[in-house]
Structure formats: C-alpha cells, structure tokens
Amino acid sequence: MKGTVTLIICLIFATVSLPYCNCISAQSIKNMLESGLSLANTLLGETGELPRGNGCVITWSVKMDKKFKWLCTCLDKCTGLAEAQTKQSRDGALEHCLEKLFQRLTSKGEL
C-alpha cells in the first residue's frame, strides 16, 4: 500500500508541476502517467486461480486502470461465465468480482 501511495503522489506531482515547465508537452505527461500505470500494474497487479470443485477453476486478474481504480476480471473456465468489477481498492475489486461470479454460478445451478 505504501508503494501505491508513493506512486500516486509522484504522479500527482508530475501532473501539477510539469505543465508549467516549457520543456515538456501534455502528450509527454500523458505518456509518463501511462507508463507509471503500467509499472503499478506490474508491481501491484495480480493474477490467480481458484479451484471451485469438479475440476473447474476460476481465473482472476486485478490491475489498476487509467482512473486509478482497480479493475478485476474473473472467468469460470468450465462455464465461460465472466464478471468484471471496478473498485477503489484491489481487495474490494477482487472480492466483489468473485462474489458476483459465484452468485451467477449459483443461479445457473453450477455450484
């Protein structure tokens, strides 16, 4: 979490201070922010698998989007059902994504 806060503070500082410098363009700032998000996703984003029984597996992926929110996608490999959730926290996005996917699997009688 400390690394996330530091990265966000650096990105905010770059966004606020660099536009007043004549030596850098708005496009350069955008590129720096996008590369910062890429770095944050590399360092903080995660993927994983969750066995749900009967040989079925749910895969999930969490990454930070361009609005500094966490995007989680979950996919049930047996049924092909997928879910996506965006939240302020990484754990919240993962929790809600899995919860919604399990609700859908239950309603279809897959659990």
Phi, psi and omega in degrees: 000322181299320178296322179296314181297317180298315180298316181296319179297317179297318180293321178295316179300316180298320181292322183280317188273325186289330179298339181275353178269133180285354188264003183220143182263166177298323178297321178297319178296315178302316179297320179295317179297316180295322178290328175295320177295321178298317178295317179298318179295322179295316183281323190248333181294155183218157171227157179191177178231146179229109177291136181242009178103162180056029180076006181269145182229141172255125174260147179219154180217133179236131176211161179273135179267183185288350177259015180060035172245158181268131179247124178242133173240137180234139181224125173275117186291332182282318185260339184083001178292138180229157179215149175222139179220142176241128181219170178289332181244150179298311181296323178296318179297315179296314181300311182292324180296311179295319179300313180295320179295317178296324176298317179294318179296320179295316181295334178267004178073024181270351179249000000 
